[in-house]
């Protein structure tokens, strides 16, 4: 069974010392208009234990479903270096 592609930010793990209202900074690791590339990238990162979030996924409703607005794959700032390396190794830059 495949892991879900989008997990709400509230599902992120919180430490005892981190206040509940604090939100980790997120960085873009991939931008594409190809939905298959987005799914492949999210699955690769999930397999490595990195939570990734798709931004702008439902913008096609506003644009008329013609696919000109790119989707963004975001990761938590602390995972950005590793996520970028994983995607680069698989030819998804």
C-alpha positions as CSV (number, residue, x, y, z in Angstrom):
1,X,0.0,0.0,0.0
2,X,1.4,3.4,-1.0
3,X,1.9,6.1,1.6
4,X,-0.4,9.2,1.2
5,X,1.0,12.0,-0.9
6,X,-0.1,14.8,1.3
7,X,0.0,14.8,5.0
8,X,-1.3,17.7,7.0
9,X,1.4,19.8,8.7
10,X,-0.1,19.0,12.1
11,X,1.0,15.4,11.6
12,X,4.6,16.5,11.9
13,X,6.4,15.2,15.0
14,X,6.8,17.6,17.8
15,X,9.4,17.5,20.5
16,X,8.7,18.3,24.1
17,X,10.9,21.4,24.0
18,X,9.2,22.8,20.9
19,X,6.1,24.8,21.5
20,X,2.9,23.6,19.7
21,X,2.4,26.8,17.8
22,X,5.9,26.8,16.3
23,X,6.0,25.8,12.6
24,X,9.2,24.6,10.9
25,X,10.3,26.5,7.8
26,X,9.7,24.7,4.5
27,X,11.8,24.9,1.3
28,X,11.0,24.0,-2.2
29,X,12.8,20.9,-3.5
30,X,11.1,20.4,-6.8
31,X,8.8,22.5,-9.2
32,X,7.1,20.8,-12.1
33,X,4.0,20.7,-14.2
34,X,4.2,16.9,-14.7
35,X,2.0,15.2,-12.1
36,X,3.8,11.8,-12.6
37,X,7.2,13.4,-11.8
38,X,5.7,14.9,-8.7
39,X,4.3,11.5,-7.5
40,X,7.6,9.8,-8.2
41,X,9.6,12.4,-6.3
42,X,7.2,12.2,-3.3
43,X,7.4,8.4,-3.3
44,X,11.2,8.5,-3.5
45,X,11.4,10.9,-0.5
46,X,8.8,8.9,1.5
47,X,10.9,5.7,0.9
48,X,13.8,7.5,2.6
49,X,11.7,8.7,5.5
50,X,11.4,12.4,4.4
51,X,8.0,13.9,4.6
52,X,7.2,16.0,1.5
53,X,4.2,18.2,0.9
54,X,2.7,19.1,-2.5
55,X,1.8,22.8,-2.8
56,X,-0.4,24.3,-5.5
57,X,-1.8,20.8,-6.2
58,X,-5.4,22.1,-6.8
59,X,-4.5,25.2,-8.7
60,X,-5.6,23.4,-11.9
61,X,-9.2,24.0,-10.9
62,X,-8.5,27.7,-11.1
63,X,-6.5,27.6,-14.4
64,X,-9.1,25.4,-16.2
65,X,-7.1,22.1,-16.0
66,X,-4.6,23.1,-18.8
67,X,-1.5,22.3,-16.7
68,X,0.4,25.6,-17.0
69,X,0.9,26.3,-13.3
70,X,3.7,24.3,-11.8
71,X,3.2,22.3,-8.6
72,X,5.8,22.6,-5.8
73,X,7.2,19.8,-3.6
74,X,8.2,21.2,-0.2
75,X,10.2,19.6,2.6
76,X,11.1,20.8,6.1
77,X,14.3,23.0,6.0
78,X,16.4,20.4,7.9
79,X,15.6,17.7,5.3
80,X,16.2,19.9,2.2
81,X,19.9,19.0,1.6
82,X,19.2,15.2,1.8
83,X,16.0,15.5,-0.3
84,X,17.7,17.5,-3.0
85,X,20.5,14.9,-3.1
86,X,18.1,12.0,-3.4
87,X,16.2,13.6,-6.2
88,X,19.4,14.6,-8.0
89,X,20.6,11.0,-7.8
90,X,17.4,9.8,-9.5
91,X,17.6,12.5,-12.2
92,X,14.7,14.6,-10.8
93,X,16.2,18.1,-10.5
